[in-house]
Amino acid sequence: MKRRLFVASSLATALAGCDRFTNTLTDAGGLQSLLGSAQILNHALIGTRGSAPLYKESDITRPFPTNGLDTPSDPEYRRLMATGFSGYRLPVAGLVDNPRTFGLSQLRALAAVDQITRHDCVEGWSVVGRWRGVPLASLLALVRPKPAARYVVFYSYDRDDDGSRFYGSLDLHEAAHPQTQLALDLNGRALDPDHGAPVRLRVPTQLAYKSTKWVRRIELVASFSGIAGGKGGYWEDRGYEWYAGI
């Protein structure tokens, strides 16, 4: 499924039967501002304080489905995939005191989080999987964010047909949540390419489009207003909410 078709079908489904409200939302800047304020309040007061529920081994969905998007055709990614990702390197830079680049062995040597959580797609389906990986907070502690840093931006190997690079972001508070991780394994095995190998973000407290797959690099920034469409993520630039708490 092409990404633009996914956006169109998802929005059409969500807004079916709501033409009058849709037109009001499109035309009324005040209403858009009000909804944006509510999103911020929800994020501040609710979403960053709780934890996603944990499940039992018997609850795991097998086989674990993909979200229908193609594995990246990016030449660099294809070269890494052909060698089993042995040459993969993850730079973490930007507004940090100690920029670092991590290989897979270095990531696996860090303390791991092993958790069985639900994966909730914006399309309305959910599955349960066992994810093992590095707590993002541990990685950030190693690079030491500067006082000006407010957001963590995750760039992917994935590109759209028009060349747009997929990316996503979290604020530092969400990034430090104990359940937020850079996942390396799914259901007891190293991630395969269709599920985001070799490294994907997992944010079980938010909808799955916030869990960037095929992470290429990480950058800490003061603002994402100058990145791509300025909304903090590929999907957000196309109308999705930046904070997608569940």
KEMAR-453953 format. One record per residue (C-alpha): x, y, z; residue number from 1; residue in three letters. Coordinates in steps of 0.1 Angstrom, whole numbers, plus 5000, padded with zeros to 4 digits. Layout:
N
<r x="X" y="Y" z="Z" seq="NUM" type="ALA"/>
...
This chain:
246
<r x="5000" y="5000" z="5000" seq="1" type="MET"/>
<r x="5015" y="5033" z="4990" seq="2" type="LYS"/>
<r x="5018" y="5058" z="5018" seq="3" type="ARG"/>
<r x="4997" y="5085" z="5001" seq="4" type="ARG"/>
<r x="4969" y="5060" z="4996" seq="5" type="LEU"/>
<r x="4971" y="5050" z="5032" seq="6" type="PHE"/>
<r x="4967" y="5087" z="5043" seq="7" type="VAL"/>
<r x="4937" y="5092" z="5019" seq="8" type="ALA"/>
<r x="4919" y="5060" z="5030" seq="9" type="SER"/>
<r x="4925" y="5066" z="5067" seq="10" type="SER"/>
<r x="4913" y="5101" z="5066" seq="11" type="LEU"/>
<r x="4883" y="5092" z="5044" seq="12" type="ALA"/>
<r x="4873" y="5065" z="5069" seq="13" type="THR"/>
<r x="4877" y="5087" z="5099" seq="14" type="ALA"/>
<r x="4857" y="5116" z="5084" seq="15" type="LEU"/>
<r x="4830" y="5096" z="5067" seq="16" type="ALA"/>
<r x="4796" y="5112" z="5074" seq="17" type="GLY"/>
<r x="4812" y="5143" z="5089" seq="18" type="CYS"/>
<r x="4814" y="5166" z="5059" seq="19" type="ASP"/>
<r x="4798" y="5195" z="5078" seq="20" type="ARG"/>
<r x="4823" y="5192" z="5106" seq="21" type="PHE"/>
<r x="4852" y="5186" z="5082" seq="22" type="THR"/>
<r x="4844" y="5219" z="5064" seq="23" type="ASN"/>
<r x="4841" y="5237" z="5097" seq="24" type="THR"/>
<r x="4874" y="5224" z="5108" seq="25" type="LEU"/>
<r x="4891" y="5233" z="5076" seq="26" type="THR"/>
<r x="4877" y="5268" z="5075" seq="27" type="ASP"/>
<r x="4877" y="5278" z="5112" seq="28" type="ALA"/>
<r x="4912" y="5287" z="5125" seq="29" type="GLY"/>
<r x="4898" y="5293" z="5159" seq="30" type="GLY"/>
<r x="4885" y="5257" z="5162" seq="31" type="LEU"/>
<r x="4918" y="5243" z="5149" seq="32" type="GLN"/>
<r x="4936" y="5264" z="5176" seq="33" type="SER"/>
<r x="4912" y="5250" z="5203" seq="34" type="LEU"/>
<r x="4918" y="5214" z="5192" seq="35" type="LEU"/>
<r x="4955" y="5220" z="5192" seq="36" type="GLY"/>
<r x="4954" y="5234" z="5227" seq="37" type="SER"/>
<r x="4934" y="5203" z="5239" seq="38" type="ALA"/>
<r x="4961" y="5181" z="5224" seq="39" type="GLN"/>
<r x="4988" y="5199" z="5244" seq="40" type="ILE"/>
<r x="4968" y="5197" z="5276" seq="41" type="LEU"/>
<r x="4962" y="5160" z="5271" seq="42" type="ASN"/>
<r x="4999" y="5154" z="5265" seq="43" type="HIS"/>
<r x="5009" y="5174" z="5296" seq="44" type="ALA"/>
<r x="4984" y="5161" z="5321" seq="45" type="LEU"/>
<r x="4976" y="5126" z="5310" seq="46" type="ILE"/>
<r x="4998" y="5110" z="5284" seq="47" type="GLY"/>
<r x="5032" y="5114" z="5299" seq="48" type="THR"/>
<r x="5023" y="5101" z="5334" seq="49" type="ARG"/>
<r x="5009" y="5066" z="5328" seq="50" type="GLY"/>
<r x="5023" y="5034" z="5314" seq="51" type="SER"/>
<r x="5011" y="5011" z="5287" seq="52" type="ALA"/>
<r x="4996" y="4978" z="5300" seq="53" type="PRO"/>
<r x="5019" y="4947" z="5300" seq="54" type="LEU"/>
<r x="5006" y="4914" z="5286" seq="55" type="TYR"/>
<r x="5014" y="4877" z="5291" seq="56" type="LYS"/>
<r x="5034" y="4855" z="5267" seq="57" type="GLU"/>
<r x="5002" y="4837" z="5258" seq="58" type="SER"/>
<r x="4987" y="4870" z="5245" seq="59" type="ASP"/>
<r x="5014" y="4875" z="5218" seq="60" type="ILE"/>
<r x="5000" y="4877" z="5183" seq="61" type="THR"/>
<r x="5016" y="4851" z="5160" seq="62" type="ARG"/>
<r x="5024" y="4858" z="5133" seq="63" type="PRO"/>
<r x="5030" y="4894" z="5140" seq="64" type="PHE"/>
<r x="5016" y="4915" z="5111" seq="65" type="PRO"/>
<r x="5033" y="4944" z="5093" seq="66" type="THR"/>
<r x="5015" y="4977" z="5087" seq="67" type="ASN"/>
<r x="5015" y="4972" z="5049" seq="68" type="GLY"/>
<r x="5043" y="4996" z="5040" seq="69" type="LEU"/>
<r x="5071" y="4984" z="5019" seq="70" type="ASP"/>
<r x="5106" y="4977" z="5032" seq="71" type="THR"/>
<r x="5128" y="5007" z="5021" seq="72" type="PRO"/>
<r x="5143" y="5006" z="4987" seq="73" type="SER"/>
<r x="5170" y="5031" z="4998" seq="74" type="ASP"/>
<r x="5203" y="5019" z="4983" seq="75" type="PRO"/>
<r x="5222" y="5023" z="5016" seq="76" type="GLU"/>
<r x="5196" y="5003" z="5034" seq="77" type="TYR"/>
<r x="5196" y="4976" z="5008" seq="78" type="ARG"/>
<r x="5234" y="4973" z="5011" seq="79" type="ARG"/>
<r x="5232" y="4969" z="5049" seq="80" type="LEU"/>
<r x="5204" y="4944" z="5045" seq="81" type="MET"/>
<r x="5226" y="4923" z="5022" seq="82" type="ALA"/>
<r x="5253" y="4920" z="5049" seq="83" type="THR"/>
<r x="5229" y="4912" z="5077" seq="84" type="GLY"/>
<r x="5233" y="4948" z="5090" seq="85" type="PHE"/>
<r x="5269" y="4941" z="5101" seq="86" type="SER"/>
<r x="5279" y="4976" z="5090" seq="87" type="GLY"/>
<r x="5250" y="4994" z="5106" seq="88" type="TYR"/>
<r x="5259" y="5026" z="5126" seq="89" type="ARG"/>
<r x="5235" y="5048" z="5145" seq="90" type="LEU"/>
<r x="5247" y="5084" z="5150" seq="91" type="PRO"/>
<r x="5232" y="5103" z="5179" seq="92" type="VAL"/>
<r x="5240" y="5140" z="5176" seq="93" type="ALA"/>
<r x="5226" y="5176" z="5175" seq="94" type="GLY"/>
<r x="5222" y="5194" z="5208" seq="95" type="LEU"/>
<r x="5243" y="5170" z="5229" seq="96" type="VAL"/>
<r x="5276" y="5173" z="5248" seq="97" type="ASP"/>
<r x="5288" y="5139" z="5238" seq="98" type="ASN"/>
<r x="5277" y="5129" z="5202" seq="99" type="PRO"/>
<r x="5281" y="5092" z="5197" seq="100" type="ARG"/>
<r x="5278" y="5066" z="5170" seq="101" type="THR"/>
<r x="5266" y="5031" z="5180" seq="102" type="PHE"/>
<r x="5270" y="4998" z="5162" seq="103" type="GLY"/>
<r x="5245" y="4970" z="5168" seq="104" type="LEU"/>
<r x="5269" y="4952" z="5191" seq="105" type="SER"/>
<r x="5272" y="4983" z="5212" seq="106" type="GLN"/>
<r x="5235" y="4987" z="5214" seq="107" type="LEU"/>
<r x="5230" y="4951" z="5224" seq="108" type="ARG"/>
<r x="5256" y="4955" z="5251" seq="109" type="ALA"/>
<r x="5236" y="4982" z="5268" seq="110" type="LEU"/>
<r x="5210" y="4973" z="5295" seq="111" type="ALA"/>
<r x="5178" y="4961" z="5277" seq="112" type="ALA"/>
<r x="5141" y="4965" z="5283" seq="113" type="VAL"/>
<r x="5121" y="4933" z="5276" seq="114" type="ASP"/>
<r x="5083" y="4940" z="5275" seq="115" type="GLN"/>
<r x="5052" y="4926" z="5261" seq="116" type="ILE"/>
<r x="5030" y="4954" z="5250" seq="117" type="THR"/>
<r x="5001" y="4962" z="5226" seq="118" type="ARG"/>
<r x="5008" y="4978" z="5192" seq="119" type="HIS"/>
<r x="4979" y="5000" z="5183" seq="120" type="ASP"/>
<r x="4975" y="5011" z="5146" seq="121" type="CYS"/>
<r x="4957" y="5043" z="5137" seq="122" type="VAL"/>
<r x="4936" y="5022" z="5113" seq="123" type="GLU"/>
<r x="4919" y="5006" z="5143" seq="124" type="GLY"/>
<r x="4936" y="4972" z="5147" seq="125" type="TRP"/>
<r x="4959" y="4961" z="5176" seq="126" type="SER"/>
<r x="4983" y="4932" z="5181" seq="127" type="VAL"/>
<r x="5005" y="4922" z="5210" seq="128" type="VAL"/>
<r x="5043" y="4916" z="5207" seq="129" type="GLY"/>
<r x="5074" y="4910" z="5229" seq="130" type="ARG"/>
<r x="5099" y="4938" z="5222" seq="131" type="TRP"/>
<r x="5135" y="4938" z="5235" seq="132" type="ARG"/>
<r x="5158" y="4968" z="5231" seq="133" type="GLY"/>
<r x="5176" y="4997" z="5246" seq="134" type="VAL"/>
<r x="5158" y="5022" z="5268" seq="135" type="PRO"/>
<r x="5160" y="5054" z="5250" seq="136" type="LEU"/>
<r x="5167" y="5071" z="5283" seq="137" type="ALA"/>
<r x="5199" y="5051" z="5286" seq="138" type="SER"/>
<r x="5211" y="5063" z="5252" seq="139" type="LEU"/>
<r x="5203" y="5099" z="5259" seq="140" type="LEU"/>
<r x="5222" y="5097" z="5292" seq="141" type="ALA"/>
<r x="5253" y="5087" z="5273" seq="142" type="LEU"/>
<r x="5251" y="5116" z="5248" seq="143" type="VAL"/>
<r x="5240" y="5142" z="5275" seq="144" type="ARG"/>
<r x="5214" y="5165" z="5260" seq="145" type="PRO"/>
<r x="5223" y="5202" z="5262" seq="146" type="LYS"/>
<r x="5199" y="5225" z="5281" seq="147" type="PRO"/>
<r x="5185" y="5239" z="5248" seq="148" type="ALA"/>
<r x="5175" y="5204" z="5236" seq="149" type="ALA"/>
<r x="5137" y="5199" z="5237" seq="150" type="ARG"/>
<r x="5130" y="5172" z="5211" seq="151" type="TYR"/>
<r x="5144" y="5139" z="5198" seq="152" type="VAL"/>
<r x="5141" y="5135" z="5161" seq="153" type="VAL"/>
<r x="5143" y="5100" z="5145" seq="154" type="PHE"/>
<r x="5152" y="5098" z="5108" seq="155" type="TYR"/>
<r x="5144" y="5067" z="5088" seq="156" type="SER"/>
<r x="5159" y="5049" z="5058" seq="157" type="TYR"/>
<r x="5123" y="5050" z="5044" seq="158" type="ASP"/>
<r x="5115" y="5074" z="5017" seq="159" type="ARG"/>
<r x="5082" y="5082" z="4999" seq="160" type="ASP"/>
<r x="5078" y="5081" z="4961" seq="161" type="ASP"/>
<r x="5085" y="5118" z="4959" seq="162" type="ASP"/>
<r x="5118" y="5114" z="4979" seq="163" type="GLY"/>
<r x="5104" y="5127" z="5012" seq="164" type="SER"/>
<r x="5124" y="5110" z="5041" seq="165" type="ARG"/>
<r x="5102" y="5095" z="5068" seq="166" type="PHE"/>
<r x="5109" y="5110" z="5103" seq="167" type="TYR"/>
<r x="5093" y="5113" z="5137" seq="168" type="GLY"/>
<r x="5099" y="5130" z="5170" seq="169" type="SER"/>
<r x="5093" y="5129" z="5207" seq="170" type="LEU"/>
<r x="5099" y="5155" z="5234" seq="171" type="ASP"/>
<r x="5125" y="5147" z="5260" seq="172" type="LEU"/>
<r x="5099" y="5138" z="5286" seq="173" type="HIS"/>
<r x="5084" y="5111" z="5263" seq="174" type="GLU"/>
<r x="5118" y="5100" z="5252" seq="175" type="ALA"/>
<r x="5127" y="5094" z="5289" seq="176" type="ALA"/>
<r x="5096" y="5073" z="5296" seq="177" type="HIS"/>
<r x="5108" y="5039" z="5310" seq="178" type="PRO"/>
<r x="5088" y="5020" z="5283" seq="179" type="GLN"/>
<r x="5102" y="5040" z="5253" seq="180" type="THR"/>
<r x="5129" y="5020" z="5236" seq="181" type="GLN"/>
<r x="5150" y="5014" z="5206" seq="182" type="LEU"/>
<r x="5138" y="4979" z="5198" seq="183" type="ALA"/>
<r x="5162" y="4953" z="5184" seq="184" type="LEU"/>
<r x="5142" y="4921" z="5188" seq="185" type="ASP"/>
<r x="5105" y="4911" z="5182" seq="186" type="LEU"/>
<r x="5091" y="4879" z="5198" seq="187" type="ASN"/>
<r x="5125" y="4865" z="5206" seq="188" type="GLY"/>
<r x="5142" y="4871" z="5173" seq="189" type="ARG"/>
<r x="5162" y="4900" z="5158" seq="190" type="ALA"/>
<r x="5140" y="4924" z="5139" seq="191" type="LEU"/>
<r x="5134" y="4914" z="5103" seq="192" type="ASP"/>
<r x="5134" y="4941" z="5076" seq="193" type="PRO"/>
<r x="5096" y="4942" z="5073" seq="194" type="ASP"/>
<r x="5093" y="4950" z="5110" seq="195" type="HIS"/>
<r x="5119" y="4978" z="5110" seq="196" type="GLY"/>
<r x="5153" y="4961" z="5112" seq="197" type="ALA"/>
<r x="5178" y="4966" z="5125" seq="198" type="PRO"/>
<r x="5165" y="4993" z="5149" seq="199" type="VAL"/>
<r x="5131" y="5008" z="5153" seq="200" type="ARG"/>
<r x="5116" y="5031" z="5179" seq="201" type="LEU"/>
<r x="5089" y="5016" z="5202" seq="202" type="ARG"/>
<r x="5065" y="5040" z="5220" seq="203" type="VAL"/>
<r x="5038" y="5017" z="5235" seq="204" type="PRO"/>
<r x="5021" y="5047" z="5251" seq="205" type="THR"/>
<r x="5012" y="5061" z="5217" seq="206" type="GLN"/>
<r x="4997" y="5050" z="5184" seq="207" type="LEU"/>
<r x="5020" y="5030" z="5162" seq="208" type="ALA"/>
<r x="5028" y="5057" z="5137" seq="209" type="TYR"/>
<r x="5049" y="5073" z="5164" seq="210" type="LYS"/>
<r x="5072" y="5043" z="5165" seq="211" type="SER"/>
<r x="5096" y="5051" z="5136" seq="212" type="THR"/>
<r x="5109" y="5020" z="5118" seq="213" type="LYS"/>
<r x="5143" y="5016" z="5101" seq="214" type="TRP"/>
<r x="5160" y="5043" z="5123" seq="215" type="VAL"/>
<r x="5189" y="5058" z="5104" seq="216" type="ARG"/>
<r x="5200" y="5086" z="5128" seq="217" type="ARG"/>
<r x="5189" y="5105" z="5158" seq="218" type="ILE"/>
<r x="5192" y="5142" z="5164" seq="219" type="GLU"/>
<r x="5183" y="5164" z="5194" seq="220" type="LEU"/>
<r x="5169" y="5198" z="5185" seq="221" type="VAL"/>
<r x="5154" y="5228" z="5201" seq="222" type="ALA"/>
<r x="5125" y="5229" z="5176" seq="223" type="SER"/>
<r x="5113" y="5209" z="5147" seq="224" type="PHE"/>
<r x="5097" y="5239" z="5130" seq="225" type="SER"/>
<r x="5124" y="5240" z="5103" seq="226" type="GLY"/>
<r x="5124" y="5202" z="5096" seq="227" type="ILE"/>
<r x="5104" y="5191" z="5065" seq="228" type="ALA"/>
<r x="5068" y="5204" z="5070" seq="229" type="GLY"/>
<r x="5076" y="5216" z="5106" seq="230" type="GLY"/>
<r x="5050" y="5195" z="5124" seq="231" type="LYS"/>
<r x="5074" y="5170" z="5140" seq="232" type="GLY"/>
<r x="5069" y="5140" z="5117" seq="233" type="GLY"/>
<r x="5061" y="5126" z="5083" seq="234" type="TYR"/>
<r x="5025" y="5118" z="5093" seq="235" type="TRP"/>
<r x="5021" y="5149" z="5113" seq="236" type="GLU"/>
<r x="5031" y="5170" z="5083" seq="237" type="ASP"/>
<r x="5001" y="5153" z="5065" seq="238" type="ARG"/>
<r x="4975" y="5161" z="5092" seq="239" type="GLY"/>
<r x="4980" y="5135" z="5120" seq="240" type="TYR"/>
<r x="4984" y="5147" z="5156" seq="241" type="GLU"/>
<r x="5019" y="5151" z="5169" seq="242" type="TRP"/>
<r x="5009" y="5136" z="5203" seq="243" type="TYR"/>
<r x="4991" y="5103" z="5197" seq="244" type="ALA"/>
<r x="4985" y="5090" z="5232" seq="245" type="GLY"/>
<r x="4963" y="5059" z="5238" seq="246" type="ILE"/>
